[in-house]
Amino acid sequence: MSYHADEKGYYGEFGGAFIPEMLYPNCEELRQNYIQIMEEPSFKEEFQQLLKDYVGRPTPLYFAKRLSEKYNTKIYLKREDLCHTGAHKVNNTIGQILMAKKLGKNRIIAETGAGQHGVATATVCALMGIQCVVYMGEIDIARQAPNVARMKMLGAEVRAAKSGSKTLKDATNEAIRDWINNPVDTHYIIGSVVGPHPYPDMVARFQSVISEEIKRQLMENEGRENPDYVVACVGGGSNAAGAFYHYLDTPEVGIIAVEAAGKGIHSGESAATSALGKVGIIHGSKTLLMQTPDGQITEPYSISAGLDYPGVGPMHAHLYKSGRGEFISITDDEAMKAGLELCKLEGIIPAIESSHALAIFEDRKFKKDDVVVVNLSGRGDKDLQNYIDYFNL
């Protein structure tokens, strides 16, 4: 059994492309071309070159000595927070902007929640001189003002989504509408392993550079390619997909996905999709989704703007359902505490998303010799206001 997507874009029962007829040509053009383009030597060369010279890869795999001592196990941090723009998102946007160019597109749209993907998209559009429109929920625009300013400085137009909960899922809805209306010249850069096939697979492939590097770096540090566990936070799930990718079909590597429990899994203010989700369709793919008994999407909540998505990518839904992945839900309070702990023990200020992954060590025990790699997906600059408010700094 493979945990990768099949040719129809399914991970077990999850995935596929459930899209209105008007989106069919857009997705079909991508589906027919994406693997072939990604395997072209010239594409690979340009992608690798930009990752190295522009993004700053490989990112370090850092042995967190003091954190490891505290939790009595070997904790390595994959430092995606050191990427240009401050998070892993740019790995995918570089790949997709090159894909858009190969397909002859001259306008880019994107959706963003925390703003990191919006910034990463605006960044590559500036790099390539391509027009960029980013859709963002009105509420997220208010709570992520620095990222909005960055997008504008980079030349992007930021459009507010004012419907529904005015957050990420609504921004995604607006972006999809735009794409239906502009099928010929526009490429939609989806920021996570969500959406209709081929997006979940394509984004996972672009992000797989993370686990590719982990294998190499562990070989240098530990004399083996495989950790005992690889841990990542999951909202839509692109950083996790990248960290898990080369280990999906290696059963001896434990996969731990960490979701946002908000104010508690059953508090009514949560984004713990694996615990609360039922099978449904969101943004073009069949996956696990938080919904009411009659199938209406319920509003997710997390202190982290990047994790409050009501669904999860189909790869992760399959990892959960099949038992291949261990899913842990972490509350706002646990995440904030873990974030501050990393600051004090290692001198690294993590994004609140990443802090959720760090929070598992309080309760989830590991053996002394276990090698546990945590994907530190982003840095905490964008979350300073949240940290200030939460801890009264």
Secondary structure, 3 states (H helix, E strand, C coil): CCCCCCCCCEECCEECCCCCHHHHHHHHHHHHHHHHHHHCHHHHHHHHHHHHHHHCCCCCEEECHHHHHHHCCEEEEEEHHHCCCCECHHHHHHHHHHHHHHCCCCEEEEEECCCHHHHHHHHHHHHHCCEEEEEEEHHHHHHCHHHHHHHHHCCCEEEEECCCCCCHHHHHHHHHHHHHHCCCCEEEECCCCCCCCCHHHHHHHHHCHHHHHHHHHHHHHHCCCCCCEEEEECCCCHHHHHHHHHHCCCCCCEEEEEEEEECCCCCCCCECHHHHCEEEEECCEEEEECECCCCCECCCCCCCCCCCCCECCHHHHHHHHHCCEEEEEEEHHHHHHHHHHHHHHHCCCECHHHHHHHHHHHCCCCCCCCEEEEEECEEHHHHHHHHHHHHCC
